[in-house]
């Protein structure tokens, strides 16, 4: 053994080829500071061993290196610029040491080589991957750029245009695609990986492959004619800005770094990357996006723990077909759990099956699936008009019309047909789980399972714990949601649960603005372009449906009359009473037509302005900051109330619920990250300026106390 540490082992193979194996404790290899230090020491040992003539990098895990240890990032990035720059430079010196070894090197890539893992393989002369490999630089998804030489080496290996696409999108690349652009040199079956890598090294030693020429290309300025470079980078900037916009600076920074470094050697190019990396590391966007990643890991970790308590769900049923039922059926069937779709009407069953078939057909048309896979998924869905079909189901999800009496009747019927230990869940967006549980003889096996529409696109599922729901029931439904490919968060029962409870104060703020004369289209523009929501409140209400919004608003007013009770008619009432239901009947705040691609297209509609003008008078202009404050303060305070009341268990789960359930702008990280970034005291002071607007604008005593103590929701 040439070198050994808890994360890396180096041994000498035949033909004087050394094998460096990444083998960290745990299930995956990742670049934490310990592994980086071990790699540095391992390379020193290799350099000092005169008998070594070549080096192969391997992994003892099912993946090569999944990337940097992101749990270290937020603490690391709080250090001052000089300290952070020193760390980045020292890290890069390790990768340079690997690249500068006096003999040929190769990476044998199995599974994921992402981020720092990808930058490791770029530092070797050759790369061979197995058929399961996935390679990429996802740093821009965290608000960063690669920091270990990725922006320097990748363009010199695969060309500037290809490299910019890889880096700015952050997408994982399949081995065949990576081979096509020259990022890797061969793709082999997993069992042949090491042998193929060793053979390539032997060919290099026999001078059949010119490893020195490859290395020189990576260490030299980018071979790109001046005019071609100008056109390439100008085009890239336009395309990247169109996708990333002003709120996500990392992709544009990546283009600028590659452009600035194009005429420089390795040392100069790395300096450009290092400085850009530490600048981005200090941004609020990076803090927010890294926070989302860590929160996602936290929520998934909780779901994994729940799996240990869960009962196996090998078969499922959904009651109520149609769009929602079809979406749930598709999601379950596509992830391998057969499902019965039960309804009382044949047309509803056909609608549900058509919904599933439509989703699958789109995937086939886009090359994401095959007709064979489509058939397999559809065969996993059994339509039925008879309750007898659900008697062997491990879980039954009720998804009938959003009406308490109808749901109660269906739930009571279901209990007579399913096994004693079958779990029953209700897909409801507002109706109390404790109320619905009264219909059941065994309420301990019942909970809420709130899917978001469209089911196949929205990642969140709210699992609502009733007062009688057993731990096994909750754990089993969490595990089933995870198996369906969803992110589950567990919340306690209250009107609107979590997501809708915090959404309707936002709509109330919007209603208040309109009552004071604001232009709904102007509000939408500010909330989309400046705050970053995918849809402004008027557009979102049109998509949700004004009838749905009107009903849910009434539920919230009844549940929280002190804050959400209404005086008089608001904009939602006006639209609903005038049968302007949004996209579902082509008129709401906006008018809707169908564009050439068959998608809804919204247009300004004079009738909306006439109706609102008759109720609220002439339009008035509002400052953007005023619009944002009046819409967001109620949502933010209500989210905090949910944490204080134990409706949600942690800021992490609250923020993931908002990002995944409502599309809260990821670059802001969620409500709790947003407050921490602003400063709790600053938020309290802002809210106090609007306190005269009513109960939804009153901060809680606990918030005031946190502000007075200079506290935060996320602990450093």
Secondary structure, DSSP 8 states (H G I E B T S, - for coil): --EE-SSEEEEE-GGGEEEEEE--SSSS--B-HHHHHHHHHHHHHHHH-TT--EEEEEESSSSSB--B-GGGHHHHHTS-HHHHHHHHHHHHHHHHHHHT-SSEEEEEE-SEEETHHHHHHHTSSEEEEETT-EEE-GGGGGT---SSSHHHHHHHHH-HHHHHHHHHH---EEHHHHHHHTSSSEEE-GGGHHHHHHHHHHHHHTTSS-HHHHHHHHHS-----HHHHHHHHHHHHHHHHHHH-TT-HHHHHHHHHHHHHTTS-HHHHHHHHHHHHHHHHTSHHHHHHHHHHHHHHHHHHHHHHHHHH-----EEEEE--HHHHHHHHHHHHHTT-EEEEE-S-HHHHHHHHHHHHHHHHHHHHTTSS-HHHHHHHHHTEEEESSGGGGTT-SEEEE---S-HHHHHHHHHHHHTTS-TT-EEEE--SSS-HHHHHTT-S-GGGEEEEEE-SSTTT--EEEEEE-TT--HHHHHHHHHHHHHTT-EEEEEE-STTTTHHHHHHHHHHHHHHHHHTT--HHHHHHIIIIII--SS-HHHHHHHH-HHHHHHHHHHHHHHTHHHH---S--HHHHHHHTT--BGGGTBSSEEEEE-TTS-EEEEE-HHHHHHHHHHH-S-----HHHHHHHHHHHHHHHHHHHHHTTSSS-HHHHHHHHHHHH---GGGTSHHHHHHHH-HHHHHHHHHHTGGG-GGG---HHHHHHHHTT--SS--
